[in-house]
Amino acid sequence: MSDPLTITLRPRRQESLPDRHPWVLEKSILPPRPAPADGDVVDLVTADGKWVARGIFNGQSRIRLRLYSWDHGQPLDRDFWRNRLAAAVELRRLLCYDDPAGACRLVFSEADGLSGLIVDRYGEHLVVQTTALAMAHRVGEIGDLLGELLSPRGITVRTDRKIAAMEGMQTQEAVLRGEPLPPSVTLRENGLSFQVDLGTGQKTGYYLDQRENRLAAAACLGGRRVLDMFCYVGGFSLAAAKLGEAREVLAFDSSQRAIEQARANAALNGIENVRFEVAEAFETLESLASAGERFGAVILDPPRFAGTRQSIDHALRAYHRLNRLGVQLLEPGGILVTCSCSGRVSRDDFSRMLYGVVRRTRREIQILQQRGPSPDHPVRPSCPETDYLKCFICRVE
């Protein structure tokens, strides 16, 4: 086998390239001559020829090179991918995320050294999401290796259309191995049962990253009247009602399908003090305030507001408006559970946004807990983007 082609860093970019960060942007490299084919393994070198790392090239993406190994001479072969996958699976076992009736994230892309690959386990089924051409080109091999390691009933691959367009790859919706996904599965989480739509649900079907946050928030909600915005299939709502023993929960989501699932999940758990309704968030918050409604707790778990660096300011304005409206609905001493899944918005940004809410509403906010994603979504300091989820549990005076 011949040595990989080399990609050379621009001289002025060498010092600014974050050490061991897996992304190398187009602006950071010299135009390769000859150009590798998309999906080819390449070596990254400095302008003076010093070897840096080994990765996979994509001439159609702003992220021209995704790095996978910083060990000189390490081939990116079947053994390499198998070892990375096995390490990810073993970590989830050590974290006790191997309940056969539960769900977890088995592979979390950059956090597991597998940039562009997400694997979620729902009971006996695996859902693979490729977010980079590098992994899309190898998804068949990845499926074979996951089959060897876990022997699931079925492995299905899904691709987000927007990500596929950015990466210059085809969307995939196919069964890689075994049985196709069932229309829905019933999972256990924190003692609650949830029916999850694996075929058309958001992400790979469910928001696994909020598991521990739902439990932590519920512990603060006993006896309170709770408002849950962007409730999806009822994760926070049902935890508040049953685990937290909230007095009443009013929950909204803009998706009719999600609300139908949330109602079914409430019935599945025998929970009757939750009301789920279809509605747009900002309009509903303003309407509730105008009607003089007040709550002992407000939960805000919106979709991602910032997808690019250019959209950060817009996102922070949206978070400010959302949290300002939520705070205005809270009784004195109320609990605010506010979240952001926008990786471009830092924890400091989010804290400063809340300070802006304090100034605007003249209500003091005490941050009781600053939480992140569940441990099956580990964070790598070398890749700050893995620290994407913020969940602040606050008291509002």
DOPALUM-215511 format. One record per residue (C-alpha): y, x, z. Coordinates in steps of 0.001 Angstrom, whole numbers, padded with zeros to 6 digits, always signed. Layout:
# residues N
YXZ;...
# end
This chain:
# residues 397
+000000+000000+000000;+003420+001411-001002;+006197+001841+001531;+008686-001050+001813;+012004-000862-000004;+014971+000093+002160;+018115-001879+002968;+021117+000210+004008;+023701-000772+006581;+027340-000421+005608;+028801+002597+007447;+031415+000537+009267;+028820-002034+010368;+026437+000372+012085;+028271+000434+015397;+028855-003325+015491;+025232-004308+014774;+023841-005664+018071;+020896-003586+019246;+017572-005364+018546;+019243-008544+017362;+016937-010043+014707;+019641-011133+012228;+021345-008870+009684;+024074-010668+007732;+024947-010154+004074;+028292-008554+004955;+026539-005888+007060;+024479-004306+004265;+025054-002553+000961;+023817-004377-002154;+020188-003197-002467;+019192-001261-005577;+016609-002254-006618;+016769-005666-004987;+013626-006765-003105;+012067-010115-003894;+012796-012902-001431;+010141-012741+001294;+009424-009037+000860;+009010-006716+003833;+011823-004119+003913;+013042-001321+006159;+016595-001257+007521;+018229+002184+007590;+021657+003531+008461;+024005+005018+005872;+022692+008494+006744;+019077+007402+006311;+018064+006843+009941;+015364+004185+010309;+016416+001143+012376;+013854-001655+012084;+011490-003522+009771;+012057-007052+008585;+011872-009568+005759;+014478-009992+003018;+016077-013205+001719;+018725-012813-000966;+019620-016517-000823;+020575-016707+002852;+023658-015558+004728;+021095-013928+007038;+019902-011407+004444;+017371-009739+006703;+015362-010992+009683;+014020-008162+011813;+010598-008326+013450;+009661-004790+014511;+011559-001842+015944;+008414+000350+015990;+008519+002794+013084;+005597+002328+010747;+004446-000998+012245;+003048-003093+009354;+003979-006764+009304;+000406-007758+008585;-002048-010363+009823;-002739-008454+013057;+000991-008235+013770;+001520-011997+013408;-001646-012759+015360;-000541-010566+018273;+002916-012166+018377;+001436-015675+018330;-001177-014794+020965;+001525-013405+023273;+003571-016603+022911;+000555-018810+023647;-000413-016709+026679;+003108-016981+028100;+002904-020794+028031;-000458-020622+029774;+001041-018440+032511;+003890-020960+032846;+001293-023740+033307;+002376-025545+030144;-001216-026014+029025;-001797-029581+030279;-003918-031134+027490;-002114-034469+028015;+001324-032870+027866;+003573-031144+025377;+005341-027802+025176;+007043-025367+022836;+004434-022741+022014;+006675-020582+019809;+010446-020466+020112;+011577-018453+017095;+013701-015414+018047;+012836-015777+021735;+009196-014973+020901;+009937-012307+018308;+009134-014716+015468;+012518-015476+013937;+012392-018650+011873;+009239-020153+013400;+008962-023027+015882;+005630-024412+017054;+005392-027413+019386;+002184-028724+020900;+001787-032459+021428;-001547-033004+023107;-004166-031772+020636;-001774-031573+017683;+000589-028785+016618;+003843-029318+014727;+005168-026226+012935;+008784-025999+011824;+009881-023159+009532;+013591-022363+009764;+013520-019199+007638;+012121-018338+004229;+010281-015404+005809;+008091-017785+007806;+007880-020416+005055;+006246-017809+002798;+003674-017091+005515;+003114-020571+006899;-000444-020788+005554;-001415-017605+007364;+000420-018776+010494;-001543-022040+010372;-004843-020154+010085;-003979-017947+013055;-002899-020884+015215;-006180-022575+014351;-008116-019513+015488;-006152-019188+018717;-006013-022860+019788;-008519-024956+017786;-006185-028000+017616;-007195-031274+016013;-004479-030819+013432;-001538-028633+012393;+001373-030130+010459;+004392-028313+009002;+007855-029881+008792;+011100-028502+007371;+014650-029650+008020;+016352-030341+004676;+019671-028822+005708;+018029-025607+006911;+015880-025447+003766;+019027-025591+001629;+020679-022759+003588;+017554-020600+003315;+016871-021356-000337;+013387-022673+000367;+011447-025815-000419;+011099-028549+002189;+007568-028900+003480;+005895-031942+004993;+002185-031207+004891;-000996-030899+006910;-001922-027227+007218;-005246-027712+008956;-007384-030498+010380;-006237-034056+010905;-002830-035461+009944;-000436-036375+012717;-001058-039779+014269;+001896-042208+014045;+002564-041584+017717;+001080-039821+020733;+001349-040628+024432;+002430-037684+026568;+002747-037074+030284;+005946-035517+031612;+006835-035250+035309;+004406-038072+036062;+005873-040382+033405;+004246-041471+030138;+006086-041335+026818;+005092-042543+023393;+006513-040072+020876;+006886-040665+017147;+005750-037391+015569;+006331-038475+012000;+009996-039467+011986;+011329-038447+015389;+014165-035956+015875;+013379-032232+016012;+009569-032041+015950;+009358-035405+017728;+010812-035022+021228;+013349-032997+023218;+010976-030731+025133;+013783-028410+026264;+015216-030935+028766;+011984-031454+030761;+013042-029713+033983;+016637-030882+033635;+015534-034521+033601;+013686-033928+036869;+016599-032041+038466;+019098-034708+037468;+016886-037506+038794;+016916-035900+042246;+020681-036583+042475;+020648-040232+041385;+019008-042175+044211;+020536-045636+044711;+023180-045121+042023;+024152-047207+039020;+023587-044839+036081;+025011-044713+032556;+022947-042686+030060;+024589-041954+026702;+022582-040616+023727;+019428-041689+025555;+017048-041226+022567;+013565-042429+023722;+014546-042675+027391;+013784-039268+028905;+016728-039058+031328;+016886-042832+031832;+013301-043318+032908;+013333-040226+035102;+016471-041558+036818;+014947-045002+037351;+011482-044036+038546;+011654-040476+039836;+015241-040648+041096;+015058-044278+042291;+018390-045178+040710;+019508-048720+041430;+020155-049570+037774;+020322-047673+034461;+022325-048720+031405;+021378-046603+028359;+022717-046359+024789;+021767-044637+021547;+022935-045164+017968;+019366-045217+016621;+017627-048589+016548;+014247-046848+016248;+014935-044669+019311;+015968-047689+021382;+012807-049547+020413;+010747-046560+021537;+012746-046294+024771;+012051-049934+025583;+008362-049415+024861;+008342-046369+027150;+009969-048351+029947;+007255-051013+029614;+004566-048324+029494;+005741-047041+032886;+006362-050475+034424;+010104-049807+034770;+012307-052890+034746;+015698-051735+036034;+016719-049989+032765;+018542-051716+029900;+018523-050017+026497;+021067-050979+023821;+022021-049742+020337;+025640-048559+020261;+027940-045724+019224;+028833-043454+022134;+032617-043027+021997;+033312-046678+021217;+030988-047771+024029;+032572-045461+026591;+036031-046728+025727;+034847-050334+025847;+033224-049873+029258;+036402-048281+030617;+038531-051120+029264;+036208-053607+030945;+036680-051864+034296;+033049-050763+034572;+032219-048045+037085;+029069-046004+037649;+027652-043776+040330;+026374-041354+037669;+026970-040653+033978;+024553-038675+031793;+025883-037175+028545;+023322-035487+026271;+024886-035560+022783;+023536-034045+019576;+024772-030635+018478;+028514-030716+017797;+028884-027097+016552;+026583-025851+013812;+028812-022997+012636;+031336-020627+014154;+034087-022437+012258;+033239-025729+013986;+033531-024476+017591;+037069-025771+018154;+036184-029179+016731;+033079-029290+018936;+035015-028411+022089;+037499-031199+021370;+034589-033621+020980;+033001-032434+024238;+036363-032773+025994;+036845-036340+024796;+033274-037288+025656;+033421-035854+029170;+036907-037214+029824;+035680-040711+029024;+032581-040173+031154;+034584-038949+034140;+036920-041953+033923;+033900-044227+034384;+032683-042465+037531;+033220-043697+041059;+034618-041105+043504;+031762-038830+044483;+029892-039735+041297;+027429-037451+039513;+028113-036159+036005;+025164-034697+034083;+026668-033164+030955;+024845-031212+028270;+025489-029178+025129;+022806-028010+022702;+025384-026215+020526;+024418-022559+020615;+027834-021569+019278;+029451-023054+022415;+029031-020609+025287;+028690-021453+028968;+032191-020113+029531;+033474-022337+026721;+031767-025329+028291;+033184-024559+031744;+036690-024197+030312;+036250-027528+028553;+035436-029146+031905;+038542-027536+033399;+040523-029234+030637;+038948-032539+031693;+040051-031870+035288;+043633-031311+034148;+043660-034400+031927;+041989-036860+034348;+043340-035392+037614;+039772-035699+038956;+038248-032616+040582;+034827-031503+039321;+032336-029504+041358;+029598-027818+039304;+026448-028061+041432;+023939-026603+038961;+024239-024736+035670;+020895-025138+033963;+019336-024103+030670;+016267-025079+028667;+012793-025376+030138;+010902-022067+030568;+008853-022624+027412;+012185-022004+025627;+012786-018449+026960;+016082-016634+026479;+016339-013091+025060;+019486-011188+026098;+019339-009307+022782;+019731-012643+020967;+022372-014745+022777;+021729-017640+020388;+018494-018363+022296;+020650-019411+025283;+021761-022522+023423;+021228-025375+025902;+023658-026021+028733;+023026-028708+031336;+025640-028935+034092;+025008-031213+037060;+028371-031951+038663;+030008-033993+041396;+033300-035691+040505;+035783-036451+043271;
# end
